[in-house]
């Protein structure tokens, strides 16, 4: 079966494969540019761009960490990331993933448009006001992430009524994805809330609003999975974890080694300061957190609104900004290592080119 191509707004993607946005620093210029160059849609995470290129874009820092959301979500850093990505993939489409939960969400969305992104993908909450923040850039395709037909209906009703606009595509994410989930802990384990069950219901709701493509996400691993999602109503897929197992992934070698060495039982749902369940690898950090012996919490970066300047961090026992940076930087003892449910299936590093070839042609080793 030929997978065909994918049209998102005015942008044509050779293959219907979107690389998921992974922060902090896991999908920046090296990974995203390689994916776009090889026929997919590369996505750059907006999270923690103040750390990009040895923190050279931090205007104000405290203990070598970006101080405040303005510096944590650095526009200068984001511009540097996409500038370096363009050196590899040229004018091919590139997307930016922005968390609705981010402090400075509206500003980050405008920044992404101003520095030249073609697509914005937004989840971790409902991006009901996203068209308002990007209204001066109508050519930028907007893709919300939803986990239910109700969420899609709310977004479409708001966007159409208030902004006379509908999504250019919609990511439908199931509970096997890495990082934050759009479900309760119980729903993450309930068969009725798995991607295979949710996707057809969202597809039915989408027909009430238009003809935009649905992108299935969460647990997609190979060509067979892609074909299955297309048979259930998707036009394409979004994949994050599988791309961590590439040479080009911006994560540290230590980060990659954690995933390459983990077992199925090491991957679990954890509590997050963001207020959603999150999926990651059981490491020394989580063992310390369980004993309430984790690293000291000082809200330096003020990264996500639900945390309420460290309140959520103190409740769960760790600062997500600091611990994601430690993982990106390769500090295994204190890093938080997000992964999808299939992360244990990574067994070696390959190039993005080879991975895309496997996904498109089914040449699984």
Buried (B, 14 or more C-beta within 10 A) or exposed (E): EEBEEBBBBEBEBBBBBBBBBBBBBBBBBBBBBBBBBBBBBBBBBBBBBBBBBEBEBBEEBEEEBBBBBBBBBBBBBBBBBBEBBBEBBEEBBBBBBBBBBBBBBBBBBBBBBBBBBBBBBBBBBBBBBBBEBBEEBEEBBBBBBBBBBEBBBBBBEBBBEEBEBBBBBBBBBBBBBBBBBBBEBEBBEEEEBBBEEBBBBBBEBBEEBEEBBBBBBBBBBBBEBBBBBBEBBBBBBBBBBBBBBBBBBBBBEBBBBBBBEBEEEBBEBBBBBBBBBBBBBBBEBBEBBEEEEBBEBEBBBBBBBBBBEBEBBBEBBBBBBBBBBBBBBBBBEBBBBBBBBBBBBBEEBBEBBBBBBBBBEBEEE
